[in-house]
Amino acid sequence: MLTINLIREQPDAVVERLKIKNFDAAGIVSTVLDLDRRRRELQAENDAVQAELNNLSREIGSMMKEGRKNEAETAKSGISKLKENQKQLSESLDEVSRAMQDELIRLPNLPHPLVPAGKTAEDNVTVRSGGTLPELFDGAAPHWDLIKRYDIIDFDLGIKITGAGFPVYKGKGARLQRALVNFFLDEGEKAGYREIEPPIVVNEDSGFGTGQLPDKEGQMYHVGIDNLYLIPTAEVPITNIYRDVILDASDLPIRNIGYTPCFRREAGSWGSHVRGLNRLHQFDKVEIVQIAHPDSSYEALEEMVTHVEGLLMKLGLPYRIVRLCGGDISFTSAMTYDFEVFSAAQQRWLEVSSTSNFEAFQANRLRCRYREKGAKQTTLCHTLNGSALALPRIVAALLENNQTPDGIRIPAVLVPYTGFELISCPT
């Protein structure tokens, strides 16, 4: 959420920068400024009434000490009128404050100046790429055929147990999942991230804090009886650890990593382009999260990008890194890099990670602040997160790119975790 100070001080700049996200903010900004002016007027009136109440209370106290009880009783009627006036002012102030908050949460985060203009993924900018595109043998198959051939992932069982988009991993398929999770967690720990195992359901305050609510409630699974939400990513619970927390500047940056299953309804997103593992309702993901000082948050972003890139290099997957344009970047992000791996059998690029800097946008909703040593005033932190990595499309690319006539080769870095080098046809 943008701060009211920013909108008050730079309204034209806010409107202009949000045009990069193809968002017309002029009307909302004007409404926010009107509500802010009214809110400050009501606050000043309320403060004046409170000051008058304090003065009158002191006068009544003096009258009582001096034995002027009749005067004191007459003055008490003034107290009642002032309190009734104050109640009305407080109600009006609450109403205007809520209205202003409702308008503020409609505004997206401001894009960083390096975010390119554009409307769709076609306008994203490739930053760099790496790896070698594999050449497959004749008869190579997409992963949705391979998983049946090698009996490692079963979509039909998932449909039977739950529904579409909830696959069952079996045998070496399950072992590969566990191997990837442990590999990603171990690599994160080596890079200085502390492992967190958070809850996978969150309350409304947590969903609001990281921006999933009220923006994306239609994409989240809601546990109605308890008013809780299944998490779409570990970003939500891990970042919310720091909700309503004041940190010491010396503690920054804070680096956390966590593995969770993730749940997304993905309403209306099915089609031929999302077959197999390309899009699921439940999937595993390892997430990295940083709480950073504003002066160094973009250094932290580059560090996270380098970390994710290193994982793809170690897995031997061809990849490219793209900086998202204004039309493709999320509501909450100031800058996002997407990582895509090439799926040889599908002959297409698959997104496997988004790594983003939210600057103070989430922190303002979370009230996540830091204080410099010796300072009285607090400042909003910057928050960042990235997939490191999401498993389904990584698995899809590994299966397709590493298939041979004899089976599917396992990348060398994963063999210590899987305990096998090849997935072969069951006998």
N, C-alpha and C positions, 0 to 999 in steps of 0.2 A: 504494500500500500504506500502510495506517495505521501510524504509528510505535508501537512498544511502549511508549514513554513516555506517549503519549496514552491508550492502553488501560489502562495501569497506574494513571494518575492520575485518569481519568474513565471508568471502565468502565460505570457506569449511564448516563451521558450518551451514550456511544457507542451503547449498545443502544437508547436512546430515540430518538436522531436517525435511526438506520437504519430505524426503523419507518416513516418518511416514504417510504423506498424500498420499503416492504412487505417488508422483510428482517428475519427473526428472528435476531438476532445473539447472543442470550443464551448459547446453548450453546457457540458458537465462542469468545466472549469469556472464558467460564469456563475452557475448555480452554487458551486462550492464557495466562491468568494462572497456571494450575497449571504449565504447561510453563515459564513464565518463572521462577517460584519455584524449580523444580527446576534450571533452567539456572543460576541464580545460586548455588544451593547447590553444584552441581558445579564452577562456576567458582571459588568460594571454597576448596573442597577442593583443586582443582588448584593454585591460587595458594599454598596452605599447603604442599603437597608440594614445589612449586618452591622456596619459601623454605627448606624443610628441606634440599633438595638443595644449594642454594647454600651454606648454613651448613656442611653436612657436607663439601662440596668444599673450602671454606676450611680446615676443621680438618685434612683429609687433607694439604693443602698444607703446613700448619704442621708436622704430624708428620714429613713427609718431610724438611723443612728441618732439623728437630731430630734426625734420624737414627732416629726411632721407626718403622722400616719395618714391623715386625710388626704394630704397632697400626694403621698405615695400611692394610695389606692386609686386616686384619679389618674395618676401617671400610668398605672398598670393597664388601664384600658388602651392606652397608646401602644403598649407592648403587644397586646392581642392583635391590634390592627396591623402592626408591622410584621408580626409572624404570619398572618394570613396573606399579606402582600408578598412576603418572602416565599411562602409555599407556592403561590401562583407563579412567581418568577422562576422558581426551581423547576416546576413542571414544564414551563415554557422552554427553559434552558435545556432540559433533558430532551424534549421533543426536537428542538432545533439541532442539538448535538447528534441525535440519532439520525436525523435527516441528512446532516452533513456527512456522517460516517457512511450512510447508504450510498451517497454519491461518490465518495472517495474510493470505495471498494470497486466501483465500476471502471476506474481508470487503470489501464495496464501500466506495467513498469516502463520507464523510459529506456529506449535502446541506447547502447553505447555508441559513440560517434563512428566506430569502425563497422557497425552493423550496416550491411548494404541495403539499399532500397530494393524492393521487389515484392511480388505477390504470392509466388508459389515456390516449391522446391526447385523448380527450373532456374530460379534466380539466385540460388545459393552459390557461394564462391568456394571452389576447391582450394584448400590451403596447401596441402601436400598429400602425397600418396607413397605407398611402400609395398614391398613384396612382389612376387612374380605370379602372374596369372597362370594357373595350371592348365595343362593340355590333357584332356581326358581321353581314355581309350574308347574305341567304338563299343557301343552298348552301355556306356555309362548312364546312370539313372538319377533322377532327382531324389531327394531324401525321403519323400513320402513313399516311394517304392522301396528304397533301401531298408527302411525300418521294418517293413513287412518281410523282406527277404531274409534279414538277419534276426528277426523276432526280438527287437530291442525296445520298441515303443509301440503301444497299442491304442489307437484312437477309438476303436469300436468298444473296447472295454471301458474306456473313459465315458463314452456316451451311455453305456449300460449303467454305470455306477452314478454318474452325475449328469452329463450332457455334453454337447459339442464344445470343444475348446479346453477339455480337461483330460489330457492324455495320461496313460499309465506307462511308466518306465519300468522295463523288466531286464533282469540279468545284467549283461554288459552295458545296456543302455542306462540302467540305474547307476551302475558303477561309474560310468563316464560322467553323469551328472554330478555325483559326489566328488569325483576327482577334480572337475572344473571348479566347483565351489571351494574346495580346500586349497587348490592352486591359487585362485584369486585372493583368498583370505591371507594365505602365507605371503604372497607377493606384496599385499597391502601392508602387512605387519613389517616387512623388510623396509618398506618406504616410509615408515614412521607413523602409520595409522594404528589407532587403538581399536580392538574389536569390541563391538557392541552386539548383544543379542536382544533386540527390542520386542515388544508386543507386536502382533500382526493385526490387531484391531485398535482403532483410535476413536477418541470422542470428537465432538464437533469443534471444540476449541483447537485441537491439534490440526484438524482439517482446515480450519480457517487460518491458522498460523502460517502454514506453508503455501496457502493459496489454492488448495483443492476445493475448498468450500468458500463461497457458494458457486464457484465457477464450474466445477466438474462433478457435481453430485450425481449427474446422470450416468457417469462412467464408473461410479464406485458401487460396490455391493454394500447395501445398508442392512444392518441387523436391527430391524424396526423395534422389537420389543425392548431392547436396551439402548436404542438410539446410538449405536456404534457403527463404525465403517471398517470394512476390510481394507487393508492398505494397498494402494496402487504401486507403492515403492517404499523402500526402507528410508528414503529421504524424510518421510513424514514423521515417524516416531523418533528417529535419531536427531533431526533438527529440533524437534519440540522438547528435547531434553533441556534446551537452553531458553525455553519460553519463560518470561518473567525473571530472568537471571541477569545480574550485573557482574561482569567478569573484570578481572584485572587486565590491563593492557599487556602486562608481561606474560599472561597466559596464552596470548594469541600468537600464531594460529592454533586452533584446536583441530586435530585430524582424527576422524572416526571412520570405521568401516564396519559394515554389517551385512550378513546374509539373511534374506527372508524369502519365503514365497510371496508372490505379488498377485493381486487380483484386479482385473479390469473387465468391465462389462463389454467394452468395445462395441457398443450398440451401432448397428447399421454399417459395420466395417467389413463384412464378409464378402468374398468373391473369389474368382479364380486366382487372383494375384496374392491371396493370403492362404494358400493351401498349406497343409501340414503344420510345421512348426513356425511358419512365418508370422502367425498371430494367434495368441491363445488367451483364454480367460484366466488361467492360472499358470504362472511360470516362476522359475527361480532366478534370483538376481543378487549380485553382490554390489553394494552401493558405497561410494566414498563421499564423505561430507566434511566440509571445512567451515569453521567459524573464524573469520579473518579480520584483521585490521583494515579499514578502508584504504589506507595508504599502500597496502601490499596485496590487495585481493586479486588484482590481475596477474601478479606474479604467481599467486596461488593457483589461479585458473590455468596458466601455462604449465605449472608443475603437474597439475592433475591431467592435463592433456598428454603430457609426456609419459606419465605413468600408464594411462590407458593404451597409448601407442606401443609402449614396451610390452604389454601383455599380448597384443596382436602379433608383434614381431616374434615373440617367443613361441607362440602357437603356429607360426609359419603361415598366417593367413594374409592374402593380399588385401590391402585396405586403402581407404582414402579418408581424409579429414576435411569436412566442409564447414564453413562459417555460415550460419543460417541468416537469411535475409529477413527484413522486417515483417514480411507477410507470413513467414514460416516459423518465426521464433514464438515461444510461448508467452502467454499473458504475463507471467511473473518474471521472466528472464530479461536481463540487460544484455547478455551476450551468450550465445550457445554455439558450441562446436559439436557436430554430429560425426560419429565414426561409422563408416559403412565397410562391410567386407564383401568380397566378390564371391558369389555362388556360381561355381563353374557349370553345374548341371542345369541351373535355371537361367544362366547367362544374364544375371542381374545383380545389382548392388543391394545389400540388405543392411538396414540400420541396426547397429548393435549397442550403441551408447550415445547418450546426450550428456555433455558436460557443460555446466552453466554457472555463470556468476549472476546472482540475483541482487547484488549490491545491498542496499539497505531495505529493499522492498519487503522481503519476508521478515527481516528483523524488526521493522516497524509494526507489523502485525503481531509478531511474537513478543515485542517489547524486550528484545535481546540486546543488551547494551554492555559497554565496557567503560572503565574509568582509568584515566592516566594516573600515575602515581602522584599523590598529593593534590589531585584535582577534586573539586566538589561536583562539577558538572559531569554528566554521563553522555556518551555518544553511541549511536546505533552501530552495531557490528555489520559486517558484510557476511552473507551466507553463500555457500557454493555447494554443488553436489554433482556427481557423475556416476554413470553405470560403469562398473569395473569388474565384471561385465554382466549383461543380461544373457542368459544361457540359450534360449531356444534357437535363435538365428545363428549363434556361434556353433551350436551342435549341428544345425542344418549345413552350414558351410564346411565344418570339419568332415562330416560324413560324405558330402558330395565331392569336395576337393581332394580328399585323401583316399577315394575308392580306387581299388585295383581289381584285376580279374580274380585275385585270390582272397580279397576281403578289404576291410577298411583299416588303413594304417593309423595308429595313434601317435600324435606328436611326441617327440622324445621327452619334453618337459612334463608330460602327463603320465608317462609310463610308471614312474615311482608311485603315483597315486592310484592308477588303475590296476597295476599288477599284471597287465597284459599289453602286448604290442600290436595286436591285430584282432579285429572283430571279424570272425569268419562265419560261414553258414552253419546253423545248428545241424548236428548229425542225427 
